Structure formats: C-alpha cells, structure tokens
Amino acid sequence: MKKIIFYSAILSTLLFTSTALKAQNAMDFSGNDCNGTYHHLFADLDAGNAVVLFFYMPNCGSCPPPAQAIQGMADNINATNPGRVKGYAFPFNNTTTCAYSMSWVTNNSIPFYSAMDSGATMVAHYGGFGMPTVVLVGGSDHRVMFSTLSFSNSDLSIMQDSILALIASTTAIPELPAGVSSFSVYPNPVSENVSVNLKLNENTDLSIEILDVTGKQVVLVADEKNINGNYSKSYNTSALPDGNYMIRLNANNKSSIERIHVAH
C-alpha cells in the first residue's frame, strides 16, 4: 500500500509539472478519424491552417458549451476563409471508444469537430487535463497559439484574433483595384478618428467599409460615385469596441484591405 501511495505522489508531481510546462509546439498525428476519414495535422498546419484540438471527458457537463462556442467562431471565420479552421474532438483518455466519441459530437450538435479517440498522449504533451482542455495550433512552424485547461468566454476572442492574424500572415495581400494607385489609413493604432486616404487615376465608384475580425461589416464609411484624384475620408472610431478591424476598399469590382487596431 505504501508503494502505491508513493507512486501516486510521484504521478501527482509529474502531472503538476507537465501542467506548468505547457508545450510550445504541436504534436503531430496522422490517420483515420472515427468516421474513417484520413487526417494529418502537420499537413494542415503546413498549408497555413489553424486547428482546434478539443479534449473532453465523457459525461462532462461543462465541456459541450465551450465546444459549441468555438464552433460558432470557427464557422464565422470559415464563411469568409473557407477551410482555414479545422477542429478535432479527443477524449482525454485512451479507453473511450470511437462510438462514444462520434455520439458526443453528434449529440452536442458540433459537426465542426472530427471525432477522434485515444487522446491521452496529446493531453500529456499539452500540459495536463482540464474540463475541457482547448489547444489552438497553427502555422508552418507548428506552434501552439493558445491553450487552456479552464476555458472562459474571454478566450474566444483571443483564439479568434490569433486565427485571423495567422490567416492574414499566410494570405497574399491583393493588388489595388484598377484606377487606384494608393490606399492608406492613418493613424494605426487609432483611438478616435481614422483617416482613409486614396489616390485615384480615373473616375471611380467606390465604397469603404469597416469589418470586424469575422469579416462582418460594422460600418459603411463611404459610398461614392465618379470620384477622381486625391480622396480622403475620416471616421470616428469612438463607438467601436477596442480590438482588431479591417478597412476594406471596394472599387471596380475588386477589393483591398488594410488592417487597423482600435484602442481607446
């Protein structure tokens, strides 16, 4: 009995240590999910995608709501950036069956996640288990962008901004629309008024929008017809919550985006 207690004490110490020393890089996996579909994590990351690893405990009542909230965030991003965010649902142990994992995904209405089994090794790699453990990995350097053993609603915006920053860094900035020779915003970061400055080489119909990080329009700054020459438009950002936004110029059936950070 003493030997068992001794080993238990060592195990508790190791689990505490692994929790304190969270991994900085993703652990690769490849193979079929519980529905027989093949996946390779590093191939997804090398393609510039973000991947959510969601580790749950069977019969954990606090696990489905975070999974559902993350799915909503990921669905919004995928609506404007198709296929750039993927998700996997792993049980925290190696004894939960695929049948249970598939039912967990189905019964909680979270089809964003591919149902997996045998998550114990990865749980240890990412620092231990909480209810739930959530890990966000991304980029060709296979880095851990976010992880937590105790998910809260504020984590959702952190994950969202991290994903959008990754997408922005791996997506080529489009060329300026025809007829537009320069497009800039100032200041950035902005606390009050932001100025959008254009130089137009021909008569142009244009619109200027402010989008949130999901790509949803929050402000239509300008909708102009037959504009030429130097053009400037100012907008007061005081009504916008602090955070990251995109200013999108639409002209001649093409768009160009400048990113801004609002900090009052």
Beta strands, then each sheet from edge to edge (+ up, - down):
strand 1: 30-32
strand 2: 38-40
strand 3: 50-56
strand 4: 85-91
strand 5: 113-115
strand 6: 133-138
strand 7: 143-148
strand 8: 180-186
strand 9: 193-211
strand 10: 217-236
strand 11: 243-251
strand 12: 254-262
sheet 1: 1+ 2-
sheet 2: 5+ 4+ 3+ 6- 7+
sheet 3: 8+ 9- 10+
sheet 4: 8+ 9- 11+ 12-
end
